[in-house]
């Protein structure tokens, strides 16, 4: 009985630490600014248009200072940036297949830096659209974004 309980707790702990299937996460030995610029260029070179950029770390730091937030940045992230982007032809495909999946539009990437290593986070449209008529174009979109991320981050490596 005791060993079964320990096994059950271990399985629950493992699942809690497991990567989310809905979030693509890739880490590279690059600084945030270099990785951000490379991925931006790769997205634009693959038919995406970056429409908005935000320095989340700067905004959170200002918010924490203004509101005396004591538990700010417990993970000791050195930087957080985000870019919002779209691909019009794929947005049209998704819209035609299932207008509700336009909730995916525009897309965004989040970049974090910790200990000089950058991670890119991306919510997978193919997972979100699972079971929808837009599943195929959403997966196409996901694959195209991931290809751009990986080509941008592997440039110069």
C-alpha positions in Angstrom: 0.0 0.0 0.0 2.8 2.4 1.0 4.8 1.7 -2.2 1.6 2.2 -4.3 1.1 5.6 -2.7 4.7 6.6 -3.4 4.4 5.5 -7.0 1.2 7.5 -7.4 2.8 10.6 -5.9 5.8 10.2 -8.2 3.6 9.9 -11.3 1.6 13.0 -10.3 4.8 15.0 -9.7 6.2 13.8 -13.0 3.1 14.9 -14.9 3.2 18.3 -13.1 6.7 18.8 -14.4 6.0 17.5 -17.9 6.1 19.9 -20.8 2.6 21.1 -21.9 1.6 19.7 -25.2 -0.1 23.0 -26.0 3.1 25.1 -25.6 6.1 24.8 -27.9 9.3 25.6 -25.9 12.8 25.7 -27.2 15.9 27.0 -25.5 19.2 28.2 -27.0 22.5 29.5 -25.8 21.9 33.0 -27.1 21.1 36.3 -25.5 17.6 37.7 -25.7 18.3 40.6 -28.1 20.1 38.4 -30.6 17.5 35.6 -30.5 14.7 38.1 -30.8 16.1 39.9 -33.8 16.9 36.6 -35.6 13.4 35.1 -35.0 11.8 38.4 -36.1 13.8 38.3 -39.3 13.0 34.6 -39.9 9.3 35.2 -39.4 9.2 38.2 -41.8 11.2 36.1 -44.3 8.6 33.3 -44.1 5.5 35.4 -44.9 4.6 36.7 -41.4 4.2 40.3 -40.4 5.2 41.4 -36.9 2.6 43.9 -35.9 3.5 44.7 -32.3 6.4 44.3 -29.8 6.5 44.6 -26.1 9.2 44.5 -23.5 7.3 42.6 -20.8 10.2 42.6 -18.3 10.3 46.4 -18.4 6.5 46.7 -17.9 6.5 44.1 -15.0 9.5 45.8 -13.3 7.7 49.2 -13.4 4.5 47.6 -12.2 6.3 45.8 -9.3 8.1 49.0 -8.3 4.9 51.2 -8.4 2.8 48.6 -6.5 5.4 47.4 -4.0 5.1 43.8 -5.3 7.3 41.7 -3.1 7.2 38.4 -5.0 8.3 39.8 -8.3 10.5 37.7 -10.6 10.9 34.7 -8.3 12.3 32.7 -11.3 15.0 35.4 -11.7 14.3 35.9 -15.4 16.8 38.4 -16.9 14.4 39.5 -19.7 11.0 38.9 -21.2 9.9 40.1 -24.6 7.0 39.3 -26.8 6.1 39.8 -30.4 2.7 39.7 -32.0 2.5 38.6 -35.7 0.2 37.3 -38.4 0.2 35.5 -41.7 -2.7 36.7 -43.8 -3.1 33.8 -46.2 -3.1 31.3 -43.4 -5.5 33.5 -41.4 -7.9 33.4 -44.3 -7.7 29.6 -44.5 -8.4 29.3 -40.8 -11.3 31.9 -41.0 -12.9 30.0 -43.9 -12.6 26.7 -42.1 -13.8 27.8 -38.7 -14.4 31.5 -37.9 -14.2 30.8 -34.1 -10.5 29.8 -34.6 -9.8 33.4 -35.4 -9.2 33.6 -31.7 -5.8 32.5 -32.6 -5.2 35.6 -34.6 -2.9 37.4 -34.2 -0.3 35.0 -32.8 2.5 35.8 -30.4 5.8 34.5 -29.2 7.3 35.1 -25.7 11.0 35.1 -25.2 12.6 34.7 -21.8 16.2 34.9 -20.7 17.7 33.2 -17.7 21.4 32.6 -17.0 22.3 33.9 -20.5 20.0 31.3 -22.2 17.0 32.3 -24.2 13.7 30.3 -24.4 11.0 30.8 -26.9 7.4 30.0 -26.0 4.6 29.6 -28.5 1.0 28.4 -28.0 0.5 25.6 -30.6 -2.5 26.5 -32.9 -2.8 22.9 -34.0 -3.5 21.8 -30.5 -6.0 24.6 -29.8 -7.8 23.8 -33.1 -7.9 20.0 -32.5 -11.3 18.7 -33.6 -12.2 21.9 -35.4 -12.6 22.3 -39.2 -9.6 24.6 -38.9 -7.3 21.9 -37.5 -5.3 21.3 -40.7 -4.6 25.0 -41.5 -3.9 25.7 -37.8 -1.3 22.8 -37.8 0.1 24.2 -41.1 0.5 27.6 -39.4 2.1 26.0 -36.3 4.6 24.1 -38.4 5.5 27.2 -40.4 6.0 29.3 -37.2 8.2 26.6 -35.5 10.3 26.3 -38.7 10.9 30.1 -38.6 11.7 30.0 -34.9 14.2 27.2 -35.3 15.8 28.6 -38.5 16.2 32.0 -36.8 17.7 30.6 -33.6 20.0 28.2 -35.3 21.4 30.9 -37.6 25.0 31.4 -36.8 25.2 28.4 -34.5 
